[in-house]
């Protein structure tokens, strides 16, 4: 206040005033926190009985034991009574009341590191924390704090209680994968071996790939209110149909999970676990949206059988449409408007439930045009795909029942959770760092971060403090 009333501050612009007050304001808050901690230390009462988890009494009390704590305002010192006994580590009940971390960085700094690290690189996180708090952290410290911040996410979702949706709501499950560039030691064994089997040291030979990526598996569960639609709502042919088209049902209560360490089967199990928490009695209609990957289909069917769930599986219509477009270029020149009309006709037939007819028509056209095997490859691939996935192309039922028929939610999640953060230029990931960032981005995207952080602090209290005392009871 004296400085603001002085001659120096009177000559400064508002921007310079803001910058100086940010620094001085943090120092003021740091001093207030330090003073509060000092007052608490002075008022701390000696306890009569303090015993550790093994039942060993700590009868000797010593005042003046201090530890440092790096906070969002700066570094402070925490003084408290230490309860001692020969041959055992000291106990500090006041630490438990404050829920101090074992390391020197406060939970406020940890939370800030967790949030900022999901937004940009670790180097950018260091800079962001420095700007916001004036505290200087190293890149490795930020990585460690982020990994620790994500440690309770799986258990959080296992323990949480969810309100049940109405029996009329559809429960949608979906999974997908996205590659992350990893450091060599973080690759799976087969990928690492493939990466080293190169003919040339300085460049790739024809047909070789870098093999630098490890697949991250992403899963989602969400609720929606069924919205019946028709093929004309999906592919309107006239302006009138476009104006009258009903939108796709909107996702609600979206939950996301992602992992680069777990296999696809494990993530699918987590997805089914989440769906079971939402609908334990299987009273609702469950719908799995897939892209047609055979391993994914096998695991989904296996999980449904194990849990006794009646599950409808729908292959993403956009994936199907891409196969039809690939087939179109066997018959049309690039940019030919006829290709668009041809694809639209076949797509409408597929939506009407005639996938087998479309497959046969595509093969007949390739034969009629006397295409050689190389020229008709995409057409045959499309026809085979339609026939193989026919049990999961029942779009008439899906549309009539109001189910979604595209995997936009999970594909958007893959882009957001994985590509937008993990695919930064030059980034190469280790397993622990990548796993922590994926899980934190998932919990933030699900809208659960605040609830998770409160849960995480409770878990920290139990692990760091309650576990040290007899029967988990902190004396007071």
PyMOL commands that set and color helices and strands:
alter all, ss='L'
color gray80, all
select helices_A, chain A and resi 7-10+14-43+93-98+107-117+122-133+139-149+153-159+184-186+189-196+231-234+239-244+264-278+294-307+317-328+337-351+355-368+377-388+390-392+395-401+408-422+431-445+449-468+470-472
alter helices_A, ss='H'
color red, helices_A
select strands_A, chain A and resi 60-71+74-84+169-181+213-225+252-259+285-290+311-315
alter strands_A, ss='S'
color yellow, strands_A
deselect
rebuild
show_as cartoon
